[in-house]
Amino acid sequence: MSDECVRVIARCRPLDYNEIKMKTEIIVSIDSSLRQCSLRKPGDPAKMRKVFTFDGVYGSQCNTEKLYSEIVHPIVDGVLEGYNGTVFAYGQTSCGKTFTMQGSAQPESQVGITPRCCRHILNSMQGKGRRRNREYLLHVSYLEIYNEEIRDLLVKNTRSNLEIKEHPDKGMYVKGLSSITVDCYEDMAEILEIGSANRSVGSTCMNTDSSRSHSIFIIDLQVNVNKGGEGECVRNGKLNLVDLAGSERQSKSGATGERFREATKINLSLSALGNVISALVDGKSKHIPYRDSKLTRLLQDSLGGNSKTLMVACISPGSNNYEETLSTLRYAKRAKNIKNRPRINEDPKDSLIRKYLEEIQQLKKIIAKEFNGGLSTRPGEQW
């Protein structure tokens, strides 16, 4: 088991209709070959750009299909092998997080990360790429964190305030969260549709369909591996697909009343996430403040724990969002230094049985070698 840094990519959306109408200046430059994102302060010359290097950068012309195949695909392959994986989108409100995670049905190239992950896993379970020595069992759950309360998005009573618990082997989980068995993409698509429809959204000055909650779509995959003469083992892969609510300033969003209270809770939880990232990167902090919010508690395994994790930093290209874009890029740069320790999750009993079987085989070889070496036969005699 070795350390593995959190992977971070930046994705820049195109100017929106209002920004084009107002002739907003573009201050973000993307260099995919160097994996660099450059940001220029409005009014400053080009040579004054701030440059950030990530594991990948994607401009407004790049579709989600390309992003998925280059960056997300290996994480899902890991889940199929029994690793934990997390993909989360971060950025200010109206910068393309939900579009990146959920996408659109058409064109096909812009289908989001979440449905692509579902399709990828189900094709591996049932399609031509399925391994003959493996059997799969797939369960999915869908939740949101709204005003620091956890809601199950797949039940009628979405206002249930569920509790987070910790399992010594499986890590963090939500007690009472519904878990649905899935064996075809049609059922998976229906579940995604139901959960997304139940999600809390509202209109602000910056986004008519602003997400007012953090959502996590959870895929639990049990893999039964037949190793022939070595017996069987059970592996458990888990994939968290996280669409974070956007950080926002009241002066820009125009949020009042309930919208303002929602924004306050969103910003507090994102601040807690930032504090966790800073503490993990600092290296001197003895205490990591995971318990400061429900979001950081649920992402405890994903940040500094047992997971292959990808952060998608979504940014706006316009001069009107300079401060927010700079904040997102700095945030992403820090996250790139977090070290996780991903490992294959195997049933401890199966691991112990295999260890005993291996020891027995070794002992048999030693005994056979000594027994055969200590015997002598006369010419013509056979055993």
NORFENFEN-V893681 format. One record per residue. RES is the residue in three letters. SS is DSSP state (alpha for helix, beta for strand, coil for the rest). PSI is psi in radians with two decimals (* if undefined). NEAR is the number of other C-alpha atoms within 10 Angstrom. Layout:
res | ss | psi | near
RES | SS | PSI | NEAR
RES | SS | PSI | NEAR
This chain:
res | ss | psi | near
MET | coil | 2.15 | 7
SER | coil | 2.82 | 8
ASP | coil | 2.60 | 14
GLU | beta | 2.18 | 17
CYS | beta | 2.59 | 18
VAL | coil | 2.31 | 23
ARG | beta | 2.46 | 21
VAL | beta | 2.31 | 24
ILE | beta | 2.74 | 25
ALA | beta | 2.42 | 28
ARG | beta | 2.17 | 28
CYS | beta | 2.19 | 24
ARG | coil | 2.88 | 21
PRO | coil | 2.92 | 18
LEU | coil | 2.46 | 18
ASP | coil | 3.12 | 14
TYR | alpha | -0.81 | 9
ASN | alpha | -0.65 | 10
GLU | alpha | -0.68 | 16
ILE | alpha | -0.75 | 12
LYS | alpha | -0.64 | 9
MET | coil | 0.07 | 8
LYS | coil | 0.84 | 11
THR | coil | 2.37 | 15
GLU | coil | 2.35 | 15
ILE | beta | 2.18 | 18
ILE | coil | 0.07 | 22
VAL | beta | 2.34 | 22
SER | beta | 2.44 | 16
ILE | beta | 2.24 | 21
ASP | beta | 1.65 | 14
SER | coil | -0.60 | 15
SER | coil | -0.62 | 8
LEU | coil | -0.07 | 12
ARG | coil | 0.72 | 16
GLN | beta | 2.49 | 20
CYS | beta | 2.16 | 25
SER | beta | 2.45 | 18
LEU | beta | 2.22 | 23
ARG | coil | 2.34 | 20
LYS | coil | 2.37 | 16
PRO | coil | 2.24 | 15
GLY | coil | -0.31 | 9
ASP | coil | 2.67 | 10
PRO | coil | 2.84 | 9
ALA | alpha | -0.57 | 13
LYS | alpha | -0.19 | 7
MET | alpha | 0.23 | 11
ARG | coil | 2.56 | 16
LYS | beta | 2.26 | 14
VAL | beta | 2.30 | 14
PHE | beta | 2.32 | 18
THR | beta | 2.27 | 20
PHE | coil | -3.01 | 19
ASP | coil | -0.21 | 16
GLY | beta | 2.58 | 21
VAL | beta | 2.46 | 24
TYR | beta | 2.12 | 22
GLY | coil | -3.08 | 19
SER | coil | -0.36 | 13
GLN | coil | -0.17 | 9
CYS | coil | 2.33 | 15
ASN | coil | 2.92 | 18
THR | alpha | -0.53 | 23
GLU | alpha | -0.78 | 16
LYS | alpha | -0.79 | 13
LEU | alpha | -0.77 | 20
TYR | alpha | -0.85 | 19
SER | alpha | -0.57 | 11
GLU | alpha | -0.60 | 11
ILE | alpha | -0.78 | 16
VAL | alpha | -0.64 | 20
HIS | alpha | -0.82 | 15
PRO | alpha | -0.55 | 14
ILE | alpha | -0.74 | 22
VAL | alpha | -0.65 | 25
ASP | alpha | -0.66 | 16
GLY | alpha | -0.69 | 20
VAL | alpha | -0.68 | 27
LEU | alpha | -0.37 | 24
GLU | alpha | -0.13 | 18
GLY | coil | 0.14 | 23
TYR | coil | 2.81 | 24
ASN | beta | 2.55 | 29
GLY | beta | 2.62 | 27
THR | beta | 2.35 | 25
VAL | beta | 2.14 | 24
PHE | beta | 2.48 | 23
ALA | beta | 2.26 | 24
TYR | beta | 2.60 | 25
GLY | coil | 3.04 | 28
GLN | beta | 2.91 | 22
THR | coil | 2.53 | 25
SER | coil | 0.55 | 24
CYS | coil | 0.11 | 26
GLY | coil | 0.32 | 23
LYS | alpha | -0.90 | 28
THR | alpha | -0.62 | 25
PHE | alpha | -0.69 | 18
THR | alpha | -0.75 | 25
MET | alpha | -0.75 | 24
GLN | coil | -0.71 | 21
GLY | beta | -2.84 | 21
SER | coil | 2.67 | 16
ALA | coil | -0.58 | 11
GLN | coil | 2.43 | 8
PRO | coil | 2.88 | 9
GLU | alpha | -0.59 | 12
SER | alpha | -0.27 | 14
GLN | alpha | 0.25 | 20
VAL | beta | 2.39 | 21
GLY | coil | 3.01 | 23
ILE | alpha | -0.76 | 24
THR | alpha | -0.94 | 23
PRO | alpha | -0.54 | 18
ARG | alpha | -0.71 | 22
CYS | alpha | -0.75 | 21
CYS | alpha | -0.81 | 18
ARG | alpha | -0.73 | 17
HIS | alpha | -0.85 | 17
ILE | alpha | -0.79 | 20
LEU | alpha | -0.64 | 19
ASN | alpha | -0.64 | 15
SER | alpha | -0.52 | 15
MET | alpha | -0.60 | 21
GLN | alpha | -0.40 | 14
GLY | coil | -2.83 | 11
LYS | coil | -0.46 | 8
GLY | coil | 0.02 | 9
ARG | coil | 2.38 | 15
ARG | coil | 2.41 | 12
ARG | coil | -0.44 | 8
ASN | coil | 0.31 | 11
ARG | beta | 2.49 | 15
GLU | beta | 2.48 | 15
TYR | beta | 2.60 | 19
LEU | beta | 2.15 | 14
LEU | beta | 2.25 | 21
HIS | beta | 2.54 | 17
VAL | beta | 2.63 | 21
SER | beta | 2.79 | 22
TYR | beta | 2.16 | 26
LEU | beta | 2.86 | 27
GLU | beta | 2.67 | 27
ILE | beta | 1.87 | 26
TYR | beta | 2.09 | 22
ASN | coil | 0.72 | 18
GLU | coil | 0.41 | 18
GLU | beta | 2.44 | 16
ILE | beta | 2.18 | 24
ARG | beta | 2.44 | 25
ASP | beta | 2.05 | 26
LEU | coil | -0.05 | 28
LEU | coil | 0.23 | 24
VAL | coil | 2.82 | 16
LYS | coil | -0.71 | 9
ASN | coil | 1.35 | 11
THR | coil | -0.07 | 17
ARG | coil | 0.08 | 13
SER | coil | 2.28 | 15
ASN | coil | 1.66 | 14
LEU | coil | 2.76 | 16
GLU | beta | 2.58 | 14
ILE | beta | 2.31 | 14
LYS | beta | 2.91 | 12
GLU | beta | 2.28 | 13
HIS | beta | 2.36 | 8
PRO | coil | -0.53 | 6
ASP | coil | -0.69 | 10
LYS | coil | -0.17 | 12
GLY | beta | -2.57 | 13
MET | beta | 2.46 | 16
TYR | beta | 2.86 | 14
VAL | beta | 2.05 | 17
LYS | beta | 2.25 | 11
GLY | coil | 0.00 | 12
LEU | coil | 2.30 | 20
SER | coil | 2.54 | 15
SER | coil | 2.10 | 16
ILE | beta | 2.29 | 16
THR | beta | 2.32 | 13
VAL | coil | 2.40 | 16
ASP | coil | 0.14 | 14
CYS | coil | 2.73 | 15
TYR | alpha | -0.53 | 16
GLU | alpha | -0.76 | 10
ASP | alpha | -0.69 | 13
MET | alpha | -0.76 | 20
ALA | alpha | -0.67 | 14
GLU | alpha | -0.70 | 11
ILE | alpha | -0.77 | 19
LEU | alpha | -0.72 | 20
GLU | alpha | -0.77 | 13
ILE | alpha | -0.84 | 15
GLY | alpha | -0.74 | 21
SER | alpha | -0.63 | 19
ALA | alpha | -0.52 | 12
ASN | alpha | -0.13 | 18
ARG | coil | 2.59 | 23
SER | coil | 2.05 | 18
VAL | beta | 2.79 | 17
GLY | beta | 2.87 | 15
SER | coil | 2.36 | 15
THR | coil | 3.10 | 19
CYS | coil | -0.38 | 12
MET | coil | -0.34 | 16
ASN | coil | 2.11 | 14
THR | coil | -0.39 | 11
ASP | coil | 0.97 | 12
SER | beta | 2.29 | 19
SER | beta | 2.20 | 24
ARG | coil | 0.27 | 24
SER | coil | 2.84 | 27
HIS | beta | 2.36 | 23
SER | beta | 2.56 | 29
ILE | beta | 2.05 | 24
PHE | beta | 2.14 | 19
ILE | beta | 2.21 | 19
ILE | beta | 2.07 | 25
ASP | beta | 2.12 | 21
LEU | beta | 2.07 | 23
GLN | beta | 2.21 | 22
VAL | beta | 2.08 | 22
ASN | beta | 1.96 | 18
VAL | beta | 2.12 | 18
ASN | beta | 2.00 | 15
LYS | coil | 0.45 | 11
GLY | alpha | -2.14 | 8
GLY | alpha | -0.29 | 7
GLU | alpha | -0.01 | 13
GLY | coil | -2.73 | 12
GLU | beta | 2.76 | 16
CYS | beta | 2.71 | 19
VAL | beta | 2.20 | 20
ARG | beta | 2.58 | 21
ASN | beta | 1.88 | 23
GLY | beta | 2.52 | 24
LYS | beta | 2.32 | 25
LEU | beta | 2.11 | 27
ASN | beta | 2.15 | 24
LEU | beta | 1.90 | 23
VAL | beta | 2.14 | 24
ASP | beta | 1.74 | 25
LEU | coil | 2.54 | 27
ALA | coil | 2.67 | 29
GLY | coil | 2.49 | 25
SER | beta | 2.58 | 21
GLU | coil | 2.67 | 21
ARG | coil | 2.35 | 15
GLN | alpha | -0.58 | 15
SER | alpha | -0.50 | 8
LYS | alpha | -0.75 | 11
SER | alpha | -0.38 | 18
GLY | coil | 0.38 | 14
ALA | coil | 2.31 | 20
THR | coil | 2.85 | 12
GLY | alpha | -2.20 | 7
GLU | alpha | -0.66 | 10
ARG | alpha | -0.67 | 17
PHE | alpha | -0.73 | 17
ARG | alpha | -0.71 | 12
GLU | alpha | -0.81 | 21
ALA | alpha | -0.66 | 23
THR | alpha | -0.80 | 18
LYS | alpha | -0.71 | 18
ILE | alpha | -0.86 | 26
ASN | alpha | -0.62 | 16
LEU | alpha | -0.75 | 17
SER | alpha | -0.63 | 24
LEU | alpha | -0.58 | 22
SER | alpha | -0.71 | 16
ALA | alpha | -0.68 | 21
LEU | alpha | -0.73 | 23
GLY | alpha | -0.68 | 17
ASN | alpha | -0.66 | 17
VAL | alpha | -0.80 | 23
ILE | alpha | -0.78 | 24
SER | alpha | -0.74 | 18
ALA | alpha | -0.67 | 18
LEU | alpha | -0.66 | 23
VAL | alpha | -0.57 | 17
ASP | alpha | -0.73 | 13
GLY | coil | -0.29 | 9
LYS | coil | -0.30 | 8
SER | coil | 2.16 | 11
LYS | coil | -0.39 | 9
HIS | coil | 2.21 | 9
ILE | coil | 2.08 | 15
PRO | coil | 1.00 | 18
TYR | alpha | -0.55 | 20
ARG | alpha | 0.05 | 13
ASP | alpha | -0.31 | 16
SER | coil | 2.81 | 19
LYS | alpha | -0.62 | 21
LEU | alpha | -0.88 | 24
THR | alpha | -0.54 | 23
ARG | alpha | -0.79 | 21
LEU | alpha | -0.49 | 21
LEU | coil | 0.25 | 20
GLN | coil | -0.75 | 20
ASP | coil | -0.45 | 22
SER | coil | -0.45 | 25
LEU | coil | 1.76 | 27
GLY | coil | 0.17 | 24
GLY | coil | -2.53 | 19
ASN | coil | 1.41 | 23
SER | coil | 2.58 | 30
LYS | beta | 1.99 | 29
THR | beta | 2.43 | 28
LEU | beta | 2.27 | 25
MET | beta | 2.24 | 19
VAL | beta | 1.89 | 22
ALA | beta | 1.92 | 26
CYS | beta | 2.26 | 27
ILE | beta | 2.82 | 29
SER | coil | 2.55 | 27
PRO | coil | -0.20 | 26
GLY | beta | 2.68 | 22
SER | alpha | -0.41 | 19
ASN | alpha | -0.25 | 15
ASN | alpha | 0.50 | 16
TYR | alpha | -0.91 | 20
GLU | alpha | -0.78 | 10
GLU | alpha | -0.70 | 18
THR | alpha | -0.76 | 25
LEU | alpha | -0.74 | 18
SER | alpha | -0.77 | 14
THR | alpha | -0.77 | 20
LEU | alpha | -0.66 | 25
ARG | alpha | -0.74 | 12
TYR | alpha | -0.83 | 18
ALA | alpha | -0.67 | 26
LYS | alpha | -0.70 | 18
ARG | alpha | -0.76 | 17
ALA | alpha | -0.51 | 23
LYS | coil | -0.35 | 20
ASN | coil | 0.01 | 18
ILE | coil | 2.35 | 23
LYS | beta | 2.19 | 22
ASN | beta | 2.94 | 21
ARG | coil | 1.27 | 18
PRO | coil | 2.50 | 23
ARG | coil | 2.72 | 18
ILE | coil | 2.26 | 17
ASN | coil | 1.86 | 20
GLU | beta | 2.61 | 19
ASP | coil | 2.13 | 13
PRO | alpha | -0.62 | 13
LYS | alpha | -0.74 | 11
ASP | alpha | -0.70 | 15
SER | alpha | -0.71 | 14
LEU | alpha | -0.73 | 11
ILE | alpha | -0.76 | 15
ARG | alpha | -0.65 | 16
LYS | alpha | -0.76 | 12
TYR | alpha | -0.73 | 12
LEU | alpha | -0.72 | 15
GLU | alpha | -0.71 | 13
GLU | alpha | -0.70 | 12
ILE | alpha | -0.74 | 12
GLN | alpha | -0.71 | 12
GLN | alpha | -0.73 | 12
LEU | alpha | -0.69 | 12
LYS | alpha | -0.72 | 12
LYS | alpha | -0.73 | 12
ILE | alpha | -0.79 | 11
ILE | alpha | -0.77 | 12
ALA | alpha | -0.71 | 12
LYS | alpha | -0.79 | 11
GLU | alpha | -0.69 | 11
PHE | alpha | -0.84 | 10
ASN | alpha | -0.60 | 9
GLY | alpha | -0.42 | 9
GLY | coil | 0.01 | 8
LEU | coil | 2.53 | 7
SER | coil | 2.50 | 8
THR | coil | 2.57 | 8
ARG | coil | 2.68 | 6
PRO | coil | 2.28 | 6
GLY | coil | -0.25 | 5
GLU | coil | 2.56 | 7
GLN | coil | 2.63 | 6
TRP | coil | * | 3
